[in-house]
Amino acid sequence: MMKYYNISKSNYHLIMSGDGNVLVSQTYAIDVKCPRITEDQKTEITRILDDILPFQSGQSYQYQEQTDDYIYQKYKDNVQKGWPVSKSYLIYKILARENVHHSKTPSFCPLCERYDKGERTEKVLHHQSILPYQRKRYMEDKQRIGKGDIETILITQDFTQLDLDSGFIQDLIICCYWHNSNSKDGLARDYRHFVGQKGVKNDVSFVAGCWKELLKETWFDRASTVLIWSDGGPKHFKISANLKLFQAIQMEMDSIHWEYHFFPAYHGCNVCDAVASQAKKKMNEESRNLHEAIKTPEKAMEKINKLANHQAIPAQISKIALTSDTLSQLTRYFKFTAPINEDNIYAFENSYCTDFAVFWEISERVNLEDL
Ligand SMILES: [Zn+2]
């Protein structure tokens, strides 16, 4: 005996008339008591959680007390009960109740907003002073490569979450640029995805395992300088362990000069964001057009690999923890180097500085092979 659906009249009314519910499909699953959440709704929820929330929540999304999965499930469950898919619903009905802070900022950066309101604390002023340098330096590096600098490779990296039908997985996106005189803007690009299995955390072991894999490729040899850029993700990038990894990379690839640069807080990597949304869009399209559920990381990679310039492979996770000397006040600095034949990691106040501000002596250097 088939059960259809068992929703109350008032809920049905809510679904059909609610703000964000133009997307709700009228098809119901057999044996399921409530309307199925549609692919469009899922995409929209993910977009809100991934792209809007991290900026507008007023603090890094990673600092929330609830896990991403929990927030997502809660959001999804409520949408299934008939609540609208909308930003304000998420903010006022879910985040507020879960104590995730939200600031009503029109600009996406809470520090810039505090500056606009007249705050002149050290933190806010430092943020303002660093912004123009980092933005400009990144643009200049990219343009210089476009104009014919064949010696430099520019790399940006960031994590994104992919939403499979079976839950979230992590994708470390590494975007590589180098000069190509045949392309319009003078740049060749390669978007690499390192896709983790379900339940694998986006921590520094993830980053380390994937870099170890990436460095096996020979194309780095074409450059004498590699510039890595990332946001200051406090869980995986702007931490002592990741800089120890960076030092290990420098030691392993010692014919290349490596620099690690950070974007200012809340002003992350647009390229990686765009690459992430291309991948998500492709997965959605394919899933919809082919009526095919994407349940495994392998399936996700298959879809991403259909995109030009994108290449997805399974993430390798380092088995050894990168325990680390703590590099004190690390977050104050925005450029790092780790010269070969030295044990030191040098920190610079911004990416234009040629004189270091501080350095730390690393007592136990990591060997990439051991990771
Ligand atoms: Zn800002």
Residues whose N, C-alpha, C, O or C-beta is under 5 A from the ligand:
A	BS01	ZN	C109 L111 C112 A265 Y266
